Each structure stands twice: as structure tokens, then as C-alpha cells.
Amino acid sequence: MRVIDSHTEGEPTRVIIEGGPDLGNGSLKERRALMAKDYDHVRRSLILEPRGSDVLVGALLCPPTDPSCDTGVIFFNNTGYLNMCGHGAIGVAVTLAHLGLVNDGIVKLETPVGIVSITMDGPNKASVKNVASYLYQADVTIDVDGIGSVTGDIAWGGNWFFLVQDWPFDLRLENQEQLTHYSRCIKNTLQKNQITGKDGEEIDHVELFGNPEREGANSKNFVLCPGDAYDRSPCGTGTSAKLACLAAKGQLQPKEVWVQDSIINSRFEAFYDLNDKQEIIPTITGRAYVYAEATILQHDDDPFKNGIVL
Ligand code: PYC
């Protein structure tokens, strides 16, 4: 398989550009399910050690069902499949630009949860117009073993998030193990208490917010992704969920810019528009850089040709 690796504000994306599985012509949701059932070894081989890492998000490009889109895309990581991925969408767009495949400065991607449109602002900067995002439940209080009472919002930004404002401990990179532990405990408590997103969907991302350190930022975040790696970028779908919460609470107006820093102090700038159904459509801007073009090799007798599976 040929892949191109990039990082978006520190968070890597590996795009399969040749040799990926043919998943047929079903909906993107159906193709994602088919990949999970019959081709999960491709995900494991590309993302797990020794060829990948827990931080990596993979993107399989496939023909779109909607002819207005440039490509379909299925995102996956070290534990399974994502719905949408904001940093990954920027990574795909910058990768396509690197390959000379973006003509008019706009890339339209069909994902399993809807179409996102990406506007290139130079070779390394792009803005993703995401799927409609919304606050599902505000101020949900849970009792987390070892932490105590934690209150957060449940929101959709292309993935499901539990967003905790004013996190009382320092959001600093040197505390990442502790932050990972807390976030995992929060996620376990949500699962134990069957607290979900709409239609019983699992809340698989936890997002903690604190005061920013850098000039110009509104906030700093720590996002724990499914699979327990933290997002090095400020998380595109997480920032979309944040905008949905701010908008629902009357704390951010359409077109007002929200500057979200990540735990490594990388940055997304974001705003939202309202569509004709009065839904929140976030736009997230960030930078991505291609850093490798590679051919992934698998030898038949390699015991770890499909990754190290614990
Ligand atoms: O940027 O939306 C995102 C994302 C989700 C998981 C990792 N990054």
C-alpha cells in the first residue's frame, strides 16, 4: 500500500493513496462496516505498531456516492473507526494538494456522517466546513470514582463528546498521564451509567477545557480519543462540538471567531454559520504538513504483518 503521512497541528494522518481495499459502492456507512468486518487487518497493519502508532489516524479514500464530492473517506485509528475527523479532513486536503489533485482550491469529502467541504488557503492551511453540530444535553453531572462530581455537556461535532469546562487541574503537557487517566475515568463512568449521545450512540471522546496560555486564544483543551491517545491538535470535531455548546448557551454569535489551543499549544481558529434549518455549521481552520511518502510492505512470514495486537 502507498501512503502519505502528514500532521495537522501536531496530530498525524496517514492517507492510503494506492492499494487499499475495494469496499464496493454502498453508502459510506455500509463501506465502513464492511471494512470493519472484512478488512480490519488493513487498519491494524497501518495504524498499530510496528508500522504505526496509537496517535495515528488513517484515511481510506474511496469513490463517493455523491457526484459533487471529490472523494469518499473512511477514518480509522488504533481501536476502530471514526465518524468524521477534523484534523484528518485537513490532512486529506493537504495531501491531495501535495499530489496536485486540487484544482479549484476546494475539496469536498463524503464521510459516513455527511459531506464536509474544505477550502485551501495555501498549500498548508485549510478550512473545514463541518457537518451540522449541536449541544445534546447541557450540564450533565456524573460521580466519577477517584475524582468526584464532574459536570459536562454532551455534544455532537461529527463525533460524540463529553465536554468539561473549567477543568480544575492544570492543562499542561507534563500532566498528560494524569489527564488521560481522568478522561478515561470520565468515559468509563459515562459507559457504566449508560449515558450516551442521541440514539444511544457511544460518547467516545472526552474534552477538558482550561485557560489558555498563549496570546489570542480563547481556551486550551485536552481531548482523549477512542483508543486512549490524546489529540495533539485541538480536535476539529471537538472544536465543532465546543462551538455548538457556546452557540446554544448564547456565548458565541455566528461568524464570531473562537481560537482553540491544544494541549501542545497548537491552534485551530473556528467560527460557525447557521444554515436555513438554523443548524450550527462550524468552520475550522488549521495547518497541515506532509512529512512522508511511503510504501507499506508486508511479508507473508512476518508475524506482525497485521500489527501488534494485544
Ligand atoms: O480532529 O476531529 C478531529 C479528531 C478526532 C480524533 C482525532 N482527531
Boltz pocket constraint, residues with backbone or C-beta under 6 A from the ligand:
constraints:
  - pocket:
      binder: B
      contacts: [[A, 11], [A, 57], [A, 82], [A, 84], [A, 85], [A, 86], [A, 87], [A, 88], [A, 159], [A, 225], [A, 231], [A, 233], [A, 234], [A, 235], [A, 236], [A, 237], [A, 238]]
      max_distance: 6.0
